[in-house]
Amino acid sequence: MNETVRVAFVGAGRHATGSLYPQLHHVPDLDLVAVCDLAREKAEHNARWFGARAVYTDVEQMLANEQLDGVYICGLPDMMDEVGLQALEAGLPIFVEKPSAVDVPKARELAQAADDRGLWGMVAFMKRFAPAYVTARDIVGGADFNSLQMLEVAFTQGPYPQWAGIDDTMLAMLTGQNCHIFDLVRFFGGDVEWVQVTKRWLNADRMGLFVSCQFASGAIGVMNLNTLEGWEGNPWQDIRESLRCVGIGESVTVDEMLYITHHRPGQPWCGMENKPFGHALGRLQPAWVALVADDLCGYRGEVAYFAQCLREDRPPEQGADLWDGAKSLELTEAIYESASSDGARVAVPVR
């Protein structure tokens, strides 16, 4: 493939325009050929702002007219499935937003369609590219880390709205937002074998889920997912997030996707005489230049990585592929089933 990859972008909504399109300028080997959206004025706006030469409101027409190497697709889950299949049928790798479909069967269908055509896709789980999580995973996955035994994650926000036609607010929260956490759990811990949920339910807006799980490796995990802590006015602006990986004699903690604490083995006690203060900790946090660069969420990383995979003509390794997208939804549905059945232990499908 040429050094420059030719791509189209389908979708010109708020998230795509605010978080993904601006990253295209940071990928010098990427050529945005066309923008497609059902609302022509949105497509024209993004083409003008981000440098595309062609505007479409019909995906089939765009795929027929343009010479492309891949397609970015950003919208609601039914769009990922529908447009994703169209692009795959045209012989193109795809980048789709999370979740990759509205349910597990459609997510599997999309992944299988790529396999059947000898193609691949990538799901926009941007936390895999957030610098704090990349650094933490390098530590946990390194030869010096003494075996992951436990994983703890917390994700809290205000009331989650109905979303993508899903009236059940708990299912909407799990599918539309917590799917990021489920992929992150798999990114660090591997496949999950079973989940079991303890639920605190106040009403459809205020709930808490405490999820116990076991990984195929034998490690165990807990997830604190709740809409209790966050501000009611705007749940998107009051999110708290942390992840902790526990090994034998050490741990790595990431707070708010910004701060990393590594409790390392073999560190000397600190203190005076026989009054130890505690183990020495390694701490990392972003410098102000990183804050100015504004790449701490991973959006730039995922956009650039898809372009890199296109250029090198290979499926993603660091990024989530379409089967990872289906796995996240399998975990979503298993947690929902357990929460809806008084905390029964639910097995997670194994592909």
WOFEN-V338517 format. One record per pair of residues at least 4 apart in sequence whose ideal C-beta (glycine too) atoms are under 6 Angstrom apart, sorted by the first residue. I is the first residue (numbers start at 1). J is the second residue. D is the distance in Angstrom with one decimal. If there is no record, write none. Layout:
BEGIN
I_J_D ; I_J_D
END
This chain:
BEGIN
1_311_5.9 ; 1_313_5.4 ; 3_29_5.6 ; 4_29_5.3 ; 4_31_5.1 ; 5_30_5.7 ; 5_69_4.5 ; 5_307_5.4 ; 5_310_4.4 ; 5_311_5.3 ; 6_31_4.9 ; 6_33_5.0 ; 6_68_5.3 ; 6_69_5.0 ; 7_70_5.2 ; 8_33_5.6 ; 8_34_4.3 ; 8_62_6.0 ; 8_68_5.5 ; 8_71_5.2 ; 9_35_5.2 ; 9_72_4.6 ; 10_36_4.7 ; 10_73_4.7 ; 10_83_5.3 ; 11_16_4.8 ; 11_74_3.9 ; 11_75_4.3 ; 12_16_6.0 ; 12_17_5.9 ; 12_37_4.0 ; 12_42_3.9 ; 12_43_5.3 ; 12_46_4.5 ; 14_18_5.8 ; 15_19_5.5 ; 16_20_5.0 ; 16_74_3.8 ; 17_21_5.4 ; 19_299_4.9 ; 20_74_5.9 ; 20_303_6.0 ; 21_46_5.9 ; 21_50_4.9 ; 23_299_5.5 ; 23_300_4.3 ; 23_303_4.0 ; 24_30_6.0 ; 24_32_5.6 ; 24_50_5.8 ; 26_300_5.5 ; 27_304_4.8 ; 27_307_4.9 ; 30_307_4.6 ; 32_50_5.9 ; 32_51_5.7 ; 32_52_4.7 ; 33_66_5.4 ; 34_52_5.5 ; 34_54_4.0 ; 34_56_6.0 ; 34_62_5.5 ; 34_66_5.3 ; 35_43_4.7 ; 35_46_4.9 ; 35_47_4.5 ; 35_52_4.6 ; 35_55_5.8 ; 36_56_4.2 ; 36_59_5.7 ; 36_62_5.0 ; 37_42_4.6 ; 37_43_4.0 ; 38_57_5.7 ; 40_57_5.1 ; 43_55_4.7 ; 44_55_5.3 ; 46_50_5.5 ; 47_52_3.9 ; 47_55_4.9 ; 56_61_5.8 ; 56_62_4.0 ; 59_83_5.6 ; 59_86_5.4 ; 62_66_5.8 ; 63_90_4.3 ; 68_92_5.8 ; 69_310_5.0 ; 70_92_5.6 ; 70_93_4.6 ; 70_310_4.5 ; 71_87_4.4 ; 71_92_5.4 ; 71_94_5.4 ; 72_95_4.6 ; 73_83_5.0 ; 73_84_6.0 ; 73_96_4.9 ; 74_97_4.7 ; 75_79_3.6 ; 76_164_4.9 ; 77_99_5.2 ; 77_101_5.4 ; 77_102_4.2 ; 77_164_5.7 ; 78_102_5.6 ; 79_83_5.4 ; 80_84_5.3 ; 80_96_4.3 ; 80_100_5.3 ; 80_101_5.9 ; 81_101_4.4 ; 81_106_4.7 ; 81_110_5.7 ; 84_94_5.1 ; 84_96_5.3 ; 84_110_5.2 ; 85_113_5.8 ; 87_92_4.7 ; 87_94_4.9 ; 88_113_5.2 ; 88_114_5.6 ; 88_117_5.7 ; 88_119_5.6 ; 93_119_5.5 ; 93_120_5.4 ; 94_121_4.3 ; 95_122_5.0 ; 95_306_4.5 ; 96_100_5.2 ; 96_123_5.8 ; 97_124_4.9 ; 98_123_5.6 ; 98_124_5.3 ; 98_125_5.7 ; 98_179_5.5 ; 99_175_5.9 ; 99_179_5.0 ; 99_329_5.6 ; 100_107_4.9 ; 100_110_5.9 ; 100_123_4.9 ; 100_322_6.0 ; 100_325_3.3 ; 101_106_3.6 ; 101_107_4.0 ; 101_110_5.9 ; 104_329_4.8 ; 104_330_5.5 ; 104_333_5.8 ; 107_325_5.4 ; 107_326_3.9 ; 107_329_5.0 ; 108_112_6.0 ; 108_326_4.9 ; 110_322_5.6 ; 111_322_3.7 ; 111_323_4.7 ; 111_326_5.4 ; 114_119_4.6 ; 114_120_5.5 ; 114_121_5.1 ; 114_322_5.5 ; 120_315_3.7 ; 121_322_4.2 ; 122_306_5.2 ; 122_316_4.7 ; 122_319_4.7 ; 123_320_4.4 ; 123_325_3.9 ; 124_302_5.7 ; 125_183_4.3 ; 125_320_4.5 ; 126_297_5.9 ; 126_298_3.7 ; 126_299_5.2 ; 126_302_4.8 ; 127_133_5.5 ; 127_180_5.7 ; 127_184_5.0 ; 127_298_5.8 ; 128_187_5.6 ; 129_298_3.5 ; 129_301_2.8 ; 129_302_4.9 ; 130_257_5.2 ; 130_297_5.8 ; 130_298_3.9 ; 132_254_5.1 ; 132_257_5.2 ; 132_258_6.0 ; 132_260_5.7 ; 135_260_5.9 ; 136_252_5.0 ; 136_254_5.0 ; 136_260_5.7 ; 137_141_5.5 ; 139_145_5.9 ; 139_252_5.2 ; 140_145_5.2 ; 140_148_6.0 ; 140_245_4.8 ; 140_252_5.7 ; 145_247_5.4 ; 146_247_4.4 ; 146_248_4.3 ; 146_249_5.7 ; 146_250_5.9 ; 147_247_5.4 ; 147_248_5.6 ; 148_219_5.3 ; 148_245_5.7 ; 148_247_5.8 ; 149_219_5.4 ; 149_246_5.5 ; 150_220_5.6 ; 150_246_4.0 ; 151_188_6.0 ; 151_189_4.8 ; 151_221_4.1 ; 151_245_5.6 ; 152_222_5.3 ; 152_244_4.4 ; 153_181_5.9 ; 153_223_5.1 ; 153_243_4.8 ; 154_224_4.1 ; 154_242_4.9 ; 155_181_4.9 ; 155_225_5.5 ; 155_241_5.2 ; 156_226_5.0 ; 156_229_4.2 ; 156_230_5.9 ; 156_240_4.6 ; 157_230_4.1 ; 157_235_4.5 ; 157_239_4.6 ; 158_230_3.2 ; 158_231_5.0 ; 158_232_5.3 ; 158_235_3.4 ; 158_238_5.4 ; 159_205_3.6 ; 159_227_5.2 ; 159_232_5.9 ; 159_235_5.8 ; 160_169_5.8 ; 160_172_6.0 ; 160_173_3.9 ; 160_227_5.7 ; 162_167_5.7 ; 162_172_5.8 ; 163_172_4.3 ; 163_176_4.4 ; 166_171_5.4 ; 166_172_4.2 ; 169_204_4.7 ; 171_175_5.8 ; 171_336_5.4 ; 172_176_5.4 ; 173_177_5.5 ; 174_178_4.8 ; 174_332_4.8 ; 174_336_5.6 ; 175_332_5.5 ; 178_225_5.5 ; 179_328_4.8 ; 179_332_5.7 ; 182_328_4.7 ; 182_331_4.2 ; 183_320_5.7 ; 183_328_4.6 ; 185_189_5.6 ; 188_245_5.9 ; 189_215_4.7 ; 189_219_5.9 ; 189_221_6.0 ; 190_215_5.3 ; 190_216_5.8 ; 190_217_5.5 ; 191_216_4.6 ; 192_213_5.0 ; 192_215_5.8 ; 192_331_5.9 ; 192_348_5.0 ; 193_214_5.2 ; 193_216_5.5 ; 194_214_5.7 ; 194_345_5.4 ; 194_347_5.1 ; 195_211_5.6 ; 195_213_4.6 ; 195_334_5.0 ; 195_335_5.3 ; 195_338_5.6 ; 195_346_5.6 ; 196_212_4.7 ; 196_338_5.7 ; 196_345_4.5 ; 197_209_5.5 ; 197_211_5.3 ; 197_335_5.9 ; 197_338_4.0 ; 197_339_4.2 ; 197_343_5.6 ; 198_210_4.5 ; 198_343_5.6 ; 199_209_5.7 ; 199_339_5.0 ; 200_208_4.0 ; 201_207_5.1 ; 202_206_4.1 ; 206_227_5.7 ; 206_228_5.7 ; 207_227_5.7 ; 208_226_3.8 ; 208_228_5.2 ; 209_225_4.5 ; 209_339_5.8 ; 211_223_4.0 ; 211_335_5.7 ; 212_222_5.8 ; 213_221_4.6 ; 214_220_5.4 ; 215_219_4.5 ; 230_235_5.3 ; 230_238_4.1 ; 231_238_4.0 ; 241_256_6.0 ; 242_255_4.9 ; 243_254_4.8 ; 244_253_4.5 ; 245_252_4.8 ; 246_251_4.6 ; 249_265_4.0 ; 250_263_5.5 ; 250_264_5.5 ; 250_265_4.7 ; 251_263_4.7 ; 252_262_5.2 ; 253_261_4.6 ; 254_260_5.5 ; 255_259_4.5 ; 258_286_5.9 ; 259_285_4.8 ; 260_284_4.2 ; 261_281_5.5 ; 261_283_5.4 ; 262_282_4.0 ; 263_281_5.6 ; 264_282_5.8 ; 267_279_5.0 ; 267_280_4.2 ; 269_276_4.1 ; 270_277_4.6 ; 270_280_5.9 ; 271_275_5.1 ; 271_276_4.2 ; 271_277_4.0 ; 286_290_3.8 ; 286_291_5.8 ; 295_300_4.5 ; 298_302_5.9 ; 300_304_6.0 ; 301_305_6.0 ; 305_319_5.3 ; 309_314_5.6 ; 309_316_5.3 ; 315_321_5.9 ; 316_321_5.5 ; 320_324_3.7 ; 330_348_5.7 ; 330_349_5.2 ; 331_348_5.9 ; 334_346_4.5 ; 334_348_4.8 ; 337_346_4.9 ; 338_344_5.6 ; 338_346_4.5
END
